[in-house]
Each structure stands twice: as structure tokens, then as C-alpha cells.
Amino acid sequence: MSSTKNALHRAFGIDVAAHGDLGNTTLDPNVNLEVIALGLSRTGTTSLQLALTKLGFGPSHQGVDAFRSLPRREAFIQLNKKLLNRTWQAGDPALSARLRDLMKGYRSSTDNPLCFLPDEVYAAYPNAKYILTTRPDGKNGWWKSIMDAAGWHTRRDFGRYVFRFLIWPVKFLRRTDDNVQDAHRLCEQKHGGFDADLYDKHNAHVQKLIPKDQLLVYDVREGWDPLCKFLEVAVPNEEFPKLNETGAMQKIYFGMMMYGAFYWTIYAGGAAVAAYIAWNPQLIAGLLSRSQDYVQSTMQKSGLR
């Protein structure tokens, strides 16, 4: 898992320090989701997460939580697999119970993974309040933002294979990519593809699914007023958080690839040493002989037999 306490993760910039240290977050098992944002990634979800936390709806879950926690990521991978092979469907009691168990301790959620599961989430939380974050530049602006920030998961050119190859030796990076790929497959299964058109299809589906009195269609540029009115809380005496993570995300993905390359270098070095030894067995024989002579000499000097 990624951690702000891991020196190598910090060195390669994959500790996602801007999101804080999850080790300092204590999850209360008696807390359940009250506010769920179903807007797709790159629609102001990080700004909304911080805003919800400031309004008292924290801890707030986001994709970085799964990135940092291998058990949580594995649990969602298994959940998505069951949805993909149709073992589970929205409304199944076992699925709803599993979602509530995984999200226990969080008061709100934005972004991945729940944004890709609107039907399943609504069946599990029929009384929650929902937010659909949108972008002023529509589907084309959204798709460009996706490709600019996290396109390594989505590309279908040679660069995609390079990314997968580089992160392969690091399990938590590889499984993060697996999790994203499964989410994309769910979108393809539900909406016919993961492309620019998904933005309009997803948003239309959410607006049809969630009752109007439980849903706020929201552009984070609108600030506090519509959000606070919907959540029935007071407007804070501070500016609405405005975070644009494109640059930070690009650095994280570069760090992920360099971290994987670092591990490949270690493995290659180990393989080279092993190959050298295999082609020079007399080297091992000589080292063993010298070690035996040294031990015998030491024992003799100590009066041991």
C-alpha cells in the first residue's frame, strides 16, 4: 500500500501526501454514509471531498483511500468481478450488505469507486443524499481532463503497455491498475464504452435513478450556497476549496512508473548475479572452501575441536 511514512514512496512521489495520512484517521464502525457524490472523476470531486469534510461530513472516502489500502482495493476488485460476471446485481441483499460493510466509518464519499456504481449504491443507501458533480465544458472537456491526468489507464496505444510493464513488479501499483480496468469494464457493460460519451450517459442515468429531492446536480464553481442549502448546514466563513490535481496526478503517475523501473533494476541485477554464478560454479566452490578454512582456523585458535 502507498504510505506517507514510506521513505521510498515519498522519494518517488507516490505517497499522495496532499490527501493527508490515513493512519491518523480513526473510522467509527457506527458511522454510515450520509452524502454520496456520483459525479465521475475529474469533475471537482477532490474539491468537493474537502468541502464535505469542512461541513462535518467526514471522514470522506475517495479513490486515494483504495490506492493506499491494499485490503480495501482487493475487496472492491472482488466486488467488481462479481458484478462483471453478474453473480451480483444492484439490489441483491448480499451486495448491499457488502457495500455498507466496506464503507462503514465514512460519512461521505466522492469519486472512485462508488461513482461507477450508482445503481448498486442507491440500492444500498436509499435514504442518503446524492450529489452529481458536473463540468462546464461538458463531455469533451471531461475526456481531455481524464486523458491528461490519468490517461495511462485508458490509452490503447503502445504507451499503455509500457505503463503496465513498468508497474508490474509492484503489487499495489499493479492491483490499482486492475481495479481501474474493472471499473472501466463496468462502464462498458452498462453504457457501451469508456469514452467521452460516457460523461453524458452516466449523468443522464444518475438523474433518472435518484429522486429529485435527494439529488443535487452541482458544479463546484457554484461554491458553498447550493451545497449547504441541499445539505441543510450553515455556510462556512471561508472560501470554497478549489483544487485542480492534473499536475499532481501527472507527477504521481510518473513516480509510479519510476518506482516500478527501480524494482525492475533490482530484479535485473539479481538475475545478472545469479546468471554469473550459474556460469561460474567454481566461484561458489572457492568461497565455500575459504569459509571452511576460516572457520577451522578460528576454532583452532580458540582451542575448539
C-alpha positions as CSV (number, residue, x, y, z in Angstrom):
1,M,0.0,0.0,0.0
2,S,1.1,3.6,-0.5
3,S,2.1,5.4,2.7
4,T,3.3,8.9,3.7
5,K,5.6,7.0,6.2
6,N,7.4,5.0,3.5
7,A,10.7,6.8,2.5
8,L,10.7,5.3,-0.9
9,H,7.1,6.2,-1.6
10,R,7.9,9.8,-0.6
11,A,11.1,9.8,-2.7
12,F,9.2,8.7,-5.8
13,G,6.2,11.0,-5.1
14,I,3.6,8.2,-4.8
15,D,2.7,8.8,-1.1
16,V,-0.2,11.1,-2.2
17,A,0.8,13.4,0.8
18,A,-1.7,16.1,-0.3
19,H,-4.5,13.9,0.9
20,G,-3.1,13.6,4.4
21,D,-2.1,10.5,6.3
22,L,-4.8,7.9,6.5
23,G,-3.1,6.4,9.5
24,N,-4.3,9.4,11.5
25,T,-8.0,8.7,10.6
26,T,-10.0,6.6,13.0
27,L,-13.1,5.0,11.5
28,D,-16.1,4.7,13.7
29,P,-18.0,1.5,12.8
30,N,-21.2,3.2,13.9
31,V,-20.9,5.9,11.2
32,N,-22.5,5.2,7.8
33,L,-22.7,7.1,4.5
34,E,-25.0,10.2,4.5
35,V,-23.8,12.0,1.4
36,I,-22.6,10.2,-1.7
37,A,-21.2,12.0,-4.8
38,L,-21.8,10.1,-8.0
39,G,-20.0,12.5,-10.4
40,L,-17.3,10.9,-12.4
41,S,-13.6,11.6,-11.7
42,R,-12.3,15.0,-12.9
43,T,-15.5,16.8,-12.1
44,G,-14.3,18.6,-9.0
45,T,-14.5,15.6,-6.7
46,T,-11.4,16.4,-4.7
47,S,-12.6,19.9,-4.0
48,L,-16.0,18.5,-3.0
49,Q,-14.4,16.0,-0.7
50,L,-12.6,18.7,1.2
51,A,-15.7,20.8,1.3
52,L,-17.8,17.9,2.7
53,T,-15.2,17.4,5.3
54,K,-15.2,21.0,6.3
55,L,-19.0,20.8,6.6
56,G,-18.9,18.0,9.1
57,F,-19.4,15.1,6.7
58,G,-16.0,13.4,7.3
59,P,-14.3,11.1,7.1
60,S,-14.9,11.3,3.4
61,H,-13.9,8.4,1.1
62,Q,-12.2,8.9,-2.2
63,G,-10.2,6.9,-4.7
64,V,-6.9,7.6,-2.8
65,D,-8.3,5.5,0.1
66,A,-8.3,2.4,-2.1
67,F,-4.9,3.4,-3.5
68,R,-3.4,3.4,-0.1
69,S,-5.1,0.4,1.3
70,L,-4.4,-3.0,-0.3
71,P,-7.2,-4.8,1.6
72,R,-9.8,-2.2,0.6
73,R,-8.6,-2.3,-3.0
74,E,-8.8,-6.1,-3.1
75,A,-12.3,-6.0,-1.7
76,F,-13.5,-3.7,-4.4
77,I,-11.8,-5.7,-7.1
78,Q,-13.6,-8.8,-5.9
79,L,-16.9,-6.9,-5.7
80,N,-16.4,-5.6,-9.3
81,K,-15.6,-9.1,-10.5
82,K,-18.9,-10.4,-9.2
83,L,-20.7,-7.5,-10.9
84,L,-18.9,-8.1,-14.2
85,N,-19.8,-11.8,-14.2
86,R,-23.3,-10.9,-13.0
87,T,-23.0,-13.0,-9.8
88,W,-24.3,-9.9,-8.0
89,Q,-26.7,-7.3,-9.3
90,A,-28.0,-4.0,-7.9
91,G,-30.4,-4.7,-5.1
92,D,-29.1,-8.1,-4.1
93,P,-29.0,-8.2,-0.3
94,A,-25.5,-9.6,-0.2
95,L,-24.2,-6.9,-2.4
96,S,-25.8,-4.1,-0.4
97,A,-24.6,-5.6,2.8
98,R,-21.0,-5.8,1.4
99,L,-21.1,-2.2,0.3
100,R,-22.3,-1.0,3.6
101,D,-19.6,-3.0,5.3
102,L,-16.8,-1.7,3.1
103,M,-18.0,1.9,3.6
104,K,-18.6,1.7,7.3
105,G,-16.9,4.5,9.2
106,Y,-17.2,7.1,6.3
107,R,-19.8,9.8,6.4
108,S,-19.5,10.8,2.8
109,S,-17.9,9.6,-0.5
110,T,-16.7,11.1,-3.7
111,D,-15.2,9.8,-6.9
112,N,-14.0,6.2,-7.5
113,P,-15.1,3.6,-6.7
114,L,-18.7,4.4,-5.8
115,C,-19.2,6.9,-8.7
116,F,-19.1,3.9,-11.0
117,L,-21.8,2.0,-9.1
118,P,-24.8,4.3,-8.9
119,D,-27.5,1.6,-9.1
120,E,-25.7,-0.6,-6.6
121,V,-25.0,2.3,-4.2
122,Y,-28.6,3.7,-4.3
123,A,-30.0,0.2,-3.5
124,A,-27.7,0.0,-0.5
125,Y,-28.3,3.6,0.6
126,P,-31.9,4.6,-0.4
127,N,-32.1,7.4,2.1
128,A,-28.8,9.1,1.5
129,K,-28.3,12.5,-0.2
130,Y,-26.6,12.4,-3.6
131,I,-24.5,14.9,-5.5
132,L,-23.8,14.8,-9.2
133,T,-20.8,16.9,-9.9
134,T,-20.6,18.3,-13.5
135,R,-18.2,20.3,-15.7
136,P,-19.0,23.5,-17.6
137,D,-17.1,22.2,-20.6
138,G,-19.1,19.0,-21.0
139,K,-18.0,15.7,-22.3
140,N,-15.1,16.9,-24.4
141,G,-13.6,18.8,-21.6
142,W,-14.1,15.9,-19.2
143,W,-12.5,13.4,-21.5
144,K,-9.5,15.7,-22.1
145,S,-9.1,16.0,-18.4
146,I,-9.2,12.3,-17.9
147,M,-6.6,11.7,-20.5
148,D,-4.3,14.5,-19.3
149,A,-4.5,13.4,-15.6
150,A,-4.9,9.6,-15.7
151,G,-4.8,8.5,-19.3
152,W,-2.3,5.7,-18.6
153,H,-5.2,3.6,-17.6
154,T,-7.3,4.5,-20.7
155,R,-4.8,4.7,-23.5
156,R,-4.9,1.9,-26.2
157,D,-1.5,2.7,-27.7
158,F,2.0,1.4,-27.1
159,G,2.3,3.7,-24.1
160,R,-0.4,1.8,-22.3
161,Y,1.7,-1.4,-22.5
162,V,4.8,0.5,-21.4
163,F,2.9,1.7,-18.3
164,R,1.7,-1.8,-17.4
165,F,5.1,-3.3,-17.9
166,L,6.8,-0.7,-15.7
167,I,4.4,-1.0,-12.7
168,W,4.1,-4.8,-13.0
169,P,6.7,-5.8,-10.3
170,V,5.0,-3.7,-7.6
171,K,1.8,-5.4,-6.5
172,F,-0.1,-2.4,-5.1
173,L,0.5,-0.5,-8.3
174,R,-0.5,-3.4,-10.5
175,R,-3.6,-4.1,-8.5
176,T,-4.5,-0.4,-8.6
177,D,-4.5,-0.6,-12.4
178,D,-6.5,-3.8,-12.2
179,N,-9.1,-2.0,-10.1
180,V,-9.4,0.9,-12.6
181,Q,-9.6,-1.5,-15.5
182,D,-12.5,-3.4,-13.9
183,A,-14.3,0.0,-13.3
184,H,-13.9,0.8,-17.0
185,R,-15.3,-2.6,-17.9
186,L,-18.3,-2.0,-15.8
187,C,-18.8,1.3,-17.7
188,E,-18.5,-0.6,-20.9
189,Q,-21.0,-3.2,-19.7
190,K,-23.5,-0.5,-18.5
191,H,-23.1,2.2,-21.1
192,G,-21.3,0.6,-24.1
193,G,-17.9,2.1,-23.6
194,F,-15.4,4.2,-21.6
195,D,-15.0,7.2,-23.8
196,A,-16.1,10.8,-24.0
197,D,-19.8,9.8,-24.4
198,L,-19.8,8.2,-21.0
199,Y,-20.0,11.6,-19.4
200,D,-23.5,12.4,-20.7
201,K,-24.7,8.8,-20.5
202,H,-23.6,8.5,-16.8
203,N,-25.1,11.8,-15.8
204,A,-28.4,11.1,-17.5
205,H,-28.6,7.7,-15.8
206,V,-27.9,9.2,-12.4
207,Q,-30.5,11.9,-12.8
208,K,-33.1,9.3,-13.9
209,L,-32.2,6.9,-11.0
210,I,-32.0,9.3,-8.0
211,P,-35.2,11.0,-6.9
212,K,-35.0,14.8,-7.5
213,D,-35.4,15.7,-3.8
214,Q,-32.4,13.5,-3.0
215,L,-30.1,14.8,-5.7
216,L,-28.1,17.9,-6.2
217,V,-26.7,18.5,-9.7
218,Y,-23.7,20.6,-8.9
219,D,-20.8,22.5,-10.4
220,V,-18.2,23.2,-7.7
221,R,-17.7,26.6,-9.2
222,E,-21.1,27.5,-7.6
223,G,-19.4,27.5,-4.2
224,W,-21.0,26.9,-0.8
225,D,-24.6,28.2,-1.2
226,P,-26.3,25.5,-3.2
227,L,-24.3,22.7,-1.4
228,C,-25.0,24.0,2.1
229,K,-28.7,24.6,1.2
230,F,-29.0,21.0,0.0
231,L,-27.2,19.5,3.0
232,E,-29.1,21.9,5.4
233,V,-26.0,23.2,7.1
234,A,-24.6,26.7,7.6
235,V,-22.3,28.4,5.1
236,P,-18.7,28.5,6.4
237,N,-17.0,31.8,6.7
238,E,-14.2,30.8,4.3
239,E,-13.6,30.3,0.6
240,F,-14.8,27.2,-1.1
241,P,-11.8,24.8,-1.7
242,K,-10.6,24.9,-5.3
243,L,-8.2,22.1,-6.2
244,N,-7.0,21.2,-9.6
245,E,-5.0,18.0,-9.4
246,T,-4.0,17.5,-13.1
247,G,-0.3,18.4,-12.5
248,A,-0.2,16.5,-9.2
249,M,-1.7,13.4,-10.9
250,Q,0.8,13.5,-13.7
251,K,3.7,13.6,-11.2
252,I,2.2,10.6,-9.3
253,Y,1.9,8.5,-12.5
254,F,5.4,9.4,-13.5
255,G,6.5,8.4,-10.0
256,M,4.6,5.1,-10.2
257,M,6.5,4.2,-13.4
258,M,9.9,5.2,-12.0
259,Y,9.2,3.2,-8.8
260,G,8.4,0.2,-11.0
261,A,11.5,0.7,-13.0
262,F,13.5,0.8,-9.8
263,Y,12.2,-2.6,-8.9
264,W,12.9,-3.9,-12.4
265,T,16.5,-2.7,-12.0
266,I,16.8,-4.6,-8.7
267,Y,15.4,-7.8,-10.3
268,A,17.7,-7.4,-13.3
269,G,20.7,-7.0,-11.1
270,G,19.7,-10.1,-9.1
271,A,19.2,-12.1,-12.3
272,A,22.6,-11.0,-13.6
273,V,24.3,-12.1,-10.4
274,A,22.5,-15.4,-10.5
275,A,23.5,-15.9,-14.1
276,Y,27.1,-15.1,-13.4
277,I,27.2,-17.6,-10.6
278,A,25.5,-20.3,-12.7
279,W,28.2,-19.8,-15.4
280,N,31.0,-19.8,-12.8
281,P,30.2,-22.6,-10.3
282,Q,33.9,-22.6,-9.3
283,L,33.3,-19.2,-7.7
284,I,30.9,-20.7,-5.2
285,A,33.2,-23.6,-4.6
286,G,36.1,-21.3,-3.9
287,L,34.0,-19.2,-1.5
288,L,32.8,-22.2,0.4
289,S,36.3,-23.6,0.7
290,R,37.7,-20.3,2.0
291,S,34.8,-20.1,4.5
292,Q,35.5,-23.6,5.8
293,D,39.2,-22.8,6.1
294,Y,38.4,-19.6,8.1
295,V,36.0,-21.5,10.5
296,Q,38.5,-24.2,11.1
297,S,41.3,-21.7,11.7
298,T,39.2,-19.7,14.2
299,M,38.3,-22.9,16.1
300,Q,41.9,-23.9,16.3
301,K,43.0,-20.5,17.7
302,S,40.2,-20.7,20.3
303,G,41.2,-24.2,21.4
304,L,38.0,-25.7,20.0
305,R,37.9,-29.0,18.1
